[in-house]
Amino acid sequence: MRYDVKLQIEYEYQGTSDHARNLLHLLPAEIPDRQRISASLLTVDPIPSERRDLFDFYGNLMTFIAFHEPIDKISLTLAARAERLLQSPGLELSPPLAQMPAEISAHNAIGGTAPHHFLGPSPRVSPDPDISAFARKVAASNMPVLEAVRSLGKALHEEMSFDPEATEVDTPASEAFAARHGVCQDFSHIMIAGLRALGIPAGYVSGFLRTIPPEGETRLEGADAMHAWVRAWCGAQLGWVEFDPTNNISAGMDHITVAVGRDYGDVAPVKGVIRTAGEQDTHHSVDVIPLTAA
């Protein structure tokens, strides 16, 4: 399935800034056998004084920009063409939960995709006793890891309500879980905390969702902005598997990946520093439109 992806992010500052530096995770990822990018263009207005494209530790393409002249707004525009490749179902072989420590220990790579980096606490996902208890009620020690991942995602989908007004970008996962409300970022952080409590390495995926659903299907939650879901390491044979707890589905043909990390902080679409005064306004729009086959 091929898509045209369009993203617009605008920042307007009440006070003129004379210094700004940002890291952007906005360009869709090229993923062998899963996702192909035939074209992508990220436009920054005004043109920054410095701009560099580079890869982070996890293999994500990120863009560094810096402004050394006074500005009172920044506009980021992405236009890309992405293709999601159909995956062979294969054999869903994953070890029982009780065998995961041995599976992880036997994995001797330490690169950005190694499961070891996704097992302990990270800046935005800390251990929480309530989330841990919830996860342990869902999963038994003899349950296959893949089944545990899907079961926890389904349980969170049933327990939580999607509410774009309930949380902010810095709301802790524990707070969102206690209120049982949140957005895709909250669903993902809570699921990551639960999986790690079970001993399953888990990370955060940022990306886009198809905006308009296929005929006769329900529109997925989170399609109006950048979306987030979860990746879990399900043993040496199966590797990384992605699940969208906000919609209770495996990430598939309607999900376009931008970046992966331990939590939102690693893959935030825009982060950095700016020296200014007063308030700021932000506007964000996303369109992911399927291309009709010729």
C-alpha positions in Angstrom: 0.0 0.0 0.0 1.4 3.4 -1.1 0.6 6.7 0.6 1.2 10.4 0.2 2.1 11.9 3.6 1.7 15.6 4.3 2.6 17.2 7.7 2.5 20.8 8.7 3.8 22.1 12.1 3.8 25.8 12.9 5.1 27.6 15.9 4.4 31.3 16.5 6.2 33.2 19.3 5.0 36.2 21.1 8.5 37.5 21.6 11.1 37.5 18.8 13.8 34.8 19.4 17.4 35.4 18.7 18.5 31.9 19.3 16.9 28.5 18.6 18.2 25.0 18.1 16.0 21.9 17.4 16.2 18.2 16.6 13.5 16.9 14.3 12.3 13.3 13.9 9.9 13.9 11.0 11.2 12.0 8.0 9.6 8.5 7.5 12.1 5.7 7.9 13.4 3.3 5.2 12.9 -0.2 6.7 14.1 -3.2 4.7 11.2 -5.6 3.7 8.7 -3.5 5.6 8.6 0.2 4.5 10.0 1.9 1.4 10.3 5.7 1.0 10.4 6.8 -2.7 10.4 10.5 -2.0 10.6 12.9 1.0 11.1 16.6 1.5 11.2 18.4 4.8 11.0 22.2 4.4 11.9 24.7 7.1 10.7 28.3 6.9 12.5 30.6 7.5 15.6 28.9 6.2 17.8 28.0 9.3 21.3 29.2 9.7 22.5 25.6 10.1 20.9 22.3 9.0 22.3 18.8 9.1 20.7 15.3 8.6 22.2 12.6 10.7 21.4 9.2 12.3 20.8 8.8 16.1 21.8 5.8 18.2 18.7 3.8 17.3 19.2 4.3 13.6 16.6 7.0 13.1 17.2 9.8 10.6 17.0 13.1 12.4 17.4 16.7 11.3 19.3 19.3 13.3 18.4 23.0 12.7 19.7 26.2 14.3 18.7 29.9 13.9 21.1 32.7 14.6 19.0 35.5 13.3 15.8 36.9 15.0 12.6 34.9 14.2 9.0 35.0 15.5 7.8 31.8 13.9 8.9 28.5 12.5 7.1 26.4 9.9 7.9 22.7 9.2 6.4 21.1 6.2 6.8 17.4 5.2 5.9 15.9 1.9 6.7 12.2 1.4 5.6 9.1 -0.5 5.8 5.9 1.5 5.0 2.3 0.8 4.1 -0.3 3.4 5.1 -3.8 2.2 2.9 -6.8 2.9 4.5 -9.1 5.5 4.4 -12.9 5.3 2.5 -14.2 8.3 5.3 -16.8 9.1 5.4 -18.8 12.3 4.6 -16.8 15.4 7.1 -18.7 17.6 8.0 -16.9 20.8 9.3 -18.4 24.1 7.3 -18.5 27.3 7.6 -15.5 29.5 9.7 -17.5 32.0 12.4 -18.1 29.4 12.8 -14.4 28.5 15.8 -13.7 30.8 17.8 -16.5 29.1 16.8 -15.3 25.6 17.9 -11.7 26.4 21.1 -12.9 28.1 22.0 -15.0 25.0 21.6 -11.9 22.7 25.2 -10.6 22.6 24.7 -7.5 20.3 24.7 -4.0 21.9 23.6 -1.8 18.9 20.6 0.4 18.9 18.2 -2.5 18.1 19.5 -4.7 21.0 16.7 -5.7 23.5 18.9 -4.8 26.5 18.3 -1.0 25.9 14.6 -1.4 26.2 14.2 -3.4 29.4 15.0 -1.0 32.2 13.5 2.4 33.1 13.8 5.3 30.6 13.3 9.0 31.2 9.5 9.0 30.4 8.7 5.4 31.5 9.4 4.5 35.1 8.3 1.4 37.0 4.8 1.9 38.4 3.3 -0.7 40.9 -0.3 -0.3 39.6 0.7 -0.7 35.9 3.0 -3.7 36.9 0.2 -5.4 38.8 -2.2 -4.8 35.9 0.2 -6.4 33.5 0.9 -9.4 35.8 -2.9 -10.1 36.0 -3.0 -10.3 32.2 0.0 -12.5 31.6 1.0 -15.8 33.1 4.6 -17.1 33.3 3.9 -19.9 30.9 2.2 -17.7 28.3 4.1 -17.2 25.0 5.6 -13.7 24.9 3.7 -12.7 21.7 0.4 -13.7 23.3 1.3 -11.7 26.4 2.0 -8.6 24.2 -1.3 -8.9 22.5 -3.2 -9.6 25.7 -1.8 -6.6 27.5 -2.5 -4.3 24.5 -6.1 -5.6 24.3 -6.6 -5.2 28.1 -5.3 -1.6 28.0 -7.6 -0.8 25.1 -10.6 -2.1 27.1 -9.5 -0.4 30.3 -8.5 3.0 28.9 -10.5 5.7 27.1 -9.0 7.8 24.2 -9.4 11.4 25.2 -7.3 14.1 23.4 -8.1 16.6 26.2 -7.1 14.4 29.1 -3.4 14.7 29.1 -0.4 16.9 28.1 2.8 15.9 26.3 4.6 15.6 29.7 1.9 13.7 31.6 3.5 10.7 33.4 2.2 7.3 32.4 1.2 6.6 36.0 -1.1 9.6 36.0 -2.7 8.7 32.7 -3.2 5.1 33.9 -4.7 6.2 37.2 -7.3 8.4 35.3 -7.8 5.7 32.6 -7.8 8.4 30.0 -5.2 9.6 27.5 -3.9 9.7 23.9 -1.7 7.3 21.9 1.4 8.5 23.7 -0.1 7.6 27.0 -1.4 4.2 25.8 2.0 3.4 24.5 4.0 4.6 27.6 1.6 2.6 29.8 2.0 -0.6 27.7 5.8 -0.2 27.6 5.9 0.1 31.4 3.7 -3.0 31.7 5.8 -5.1 29.2 9.0 -4.1 30.9 7.5 -5.2 34.3 6.9 -8.6 32.7 10.5 -8.8 31.5 9.7 -8.0 27.9 11.9 -5.4 26.2 9.6 -2.7 24.8 10.0 0.5 23.0 8.1 3.4 21.4 7.3 3.9 17.8 6.3 7.3 16.3 4.7 7.7 12.9 1.5 8.2 11.0 -1.8 6.5 10.5 -3.9 6.4 7.3 -6.3 9.4 7.6 -9.3 8.0 5.7 -10.2 4.3 6.4 -11.1 1.7 3.8 -14.7 1.6 2.9 -16.8 0.0 5.6 -14.1 0.2 8.2 -13.9 2.4 11.3 -11.5 5.3 11.4 -8.6 4.6 13.7 -8.0 6.8 16.8 -5.0 9.1 16.5 -5.2 9.6 12.7 -5.4 13.5 13.0 -1.8 13.9 14.2 1.4 12.0 14.5 0.6 8.6 16.1 2.5 6.3 18.5 2.5 2.6 19.1 4.7 -0.1 20.8 7.4 -2.5 19.7 8.2 -5.5 21.8 11.1 -8.0 21.5 9.5 -11.4 21.4 12.6 -13.6 21.6 15.5 -14.3 19.2 13.5 -16.1 16.6 10.6 -13.7 16.3 12.4 -10.5 17.1 10.6 -7.1 17.3 6.8 -7.1 16.9 4.7 -3.9 16.8 1.3 -3.4 18.4 -1.0 -0.4 18.6 -2.8 -0.4 22.0 -4.8 2.7 21.2 -6.7 0.8 18.5 -6.0 -2.8 19.7 -4.4 -4.0 16.5 -1.0 -5.1 15.3 0.8 -2.3 13.5 0.3 -3.0 9.8 -0.4 -1.6 6.4 -2.0 1.6 7.8 1.0 2.5 10.0 3.9 4.5 8.6 7.0 4.5 10.9 9.1 7.6 11.4 11.3 6.7 14.4 11.8 4.2 17.3 13.2 4.7 20.7 12.8 3.9 24.4 10.0 6.4 24.9 8.6 9.6 23.4 11.7 11.6 24.5 13.9 9.7 22.1 11.7 10.3 19.1 9.9 13.6 19.8 8.9 15.2 16.4 10.4 18.5 17.5 12.6 19.2 20.6 15.2 21.7 21.4 15.8 25.1 23.0 14.7 28.6 22.1 15.4 31.9 23.8 12.3 34.1 23.8 9.7 35.7 26.0 5.9 35.4 26.3 3.6 32.7 25.0 3.7 30.5 21.9 1.0 29.0 19.7 1.4 25.7 17.9 -0.6 24.3 15.0 -0.3 20.7 13.7 -2.0 18.9 10.8 -1.4 15.5 9.2 -2.8 13.9 6.0 -2.0 10.3 5.0 -3.8 9.6 1.8 -3.6 6.2 0.0 -2.7 6.2 -3.7 -5.1 4.5 -6.0 -3.5 1.8 -8.1 -3.2 2.7 -11.8 
